[in-house]
Amino acid sequence: MTTLDRKRERMLFKDYYGIITRIRPQIETLTGSEWPIPDYPQVRKDVEDYDKFSMELWCGRCPGYPYMAYLRVYEPLAAFPAGERAEWEAWLRRNPEPKTLAEATAMLTADATANFKKAMG
């Protein structure tokens, strides 16, 4: 869960997406990287073809995925329950911090592909 996930019992995706869109300039300044994400109307259009969107998301090819993943992982590990924290710590040991957005995307895609292969047996 991200900090945003914990602040409310329930939050609509469009509200969450609005927040992460508004904070993007600050995140880009903090990280020194550009984090391109599509406008919400485009995301809404993309999810209308759920099967395609789901596969793109699973494979790490969804526009904005690296940015959203960064926001989820940046939360201090101490905030996670022990089991989930251990999983993230192991992931971080296997994957050094990316230097570029392209490197982050490649890492996320490789990780998603490995998870897919593992799930498929």
DAHUDA-V853048 format. One record per residue. RES is the residue in one letter. SS is DSSP state (@ for helix, = for strand, . for the rest). D_FIRST is the distance of its C-alpha to the first C-alpha in Angstrom with 1 decimal. Layout:
[[RES/SS/D_FIRST] [RES/SS/D_FIRST]]
This chain:
[[M/./0.0] [T/./3.7] [T/@/6.7] [L/@/7.8] [D/@/5.5] [R/@/6.7] [K/@/10.1] [R/./11.4] [E/./11.8] [R/./12.2] [M/./12.4] [L/./14.6] [F/@/13.8] [K/@/16.9] [D/@/15.8] [Y/@/12.5] [Y/@/14.8] [G/@/17.4] [I/@/15.3] [I/@/14.4] [T/@/18.0] [R/@/19.4] [I/@/17.7] [R/@/18.6] [P/@/22.0] [Q/@/20.6] [I/@/18.2] [E/@/21.3] [T/@/23.4] [L/@/21.1] [T/@/20.8] [G/./24.3] [S/./23.1] [E/./23.3] [W/./20.3] [P/./22.0] [I/./20.3] [P/./22.3] [D/./23.0] [Y/@/21.3] [P/@/24.6] [Q/@/24.7] [V/@/21.2] [R/@/22.3] [K/@/25.5] [D/@/23.8] [V/@/21.8] [E/./25.1] [D/./26.0] [Y/@/23.0] [D/@/24.3] [K/@/24.9] [F/@/21.5] [S/@/19.7] [M/@/21.8] [E/@/21.3] [L/@/17.5] [W/@/17.9] [C/./20.4] [G/./18.5] [R/./21.2] [C/./19.5] [P/./20.4] [G/./17.7] [Y/@/15.5] [P/@/16.0] [Y/@/15.0] [M/@/11.7] [A/@/11.0] [Y/@/12.3] [L/@/10.0] [R/@/6.9] [V/@/9.1] [Y/@/10.9] [E/./8.7] [P/./11.1] [L/@/10.7] [A/@/12.0] [A/@/8.9] [F/./7.6] [P/./9.9] [A/@/13.0] [G/@/13.0] [E/@/9.8] [R/@/10.9] [A/@/14.3] [E/@/13.3] [W/@/11.9] [E/@/15.0] [A/@/17.2] [W/@/16.0] [L/@/16.6] [R/@/20.0] [R/@/20.9] [N/./20.0] [P/./21.4] [E/./20.1] [P/./21.5] [K/./24.3] [T/./24.3] [L/@/22.3] [A/@/24.5] [E/@/23.7] [A/@/19.9] [T/@/20.5] [A/@/22.9] [M/@/20.5] [L/@/17.7] [T/@/20.5] [A/@/22.0] [D/@/18.8] [A/@/18.3] [T/@/22.1] [A/@/22.1] [N/@/19.4] [F/@/21.5] [K/@/24.6] [K/@/23.3] [A/@/22.2] [M/@/25.6] [G/./27.4]]
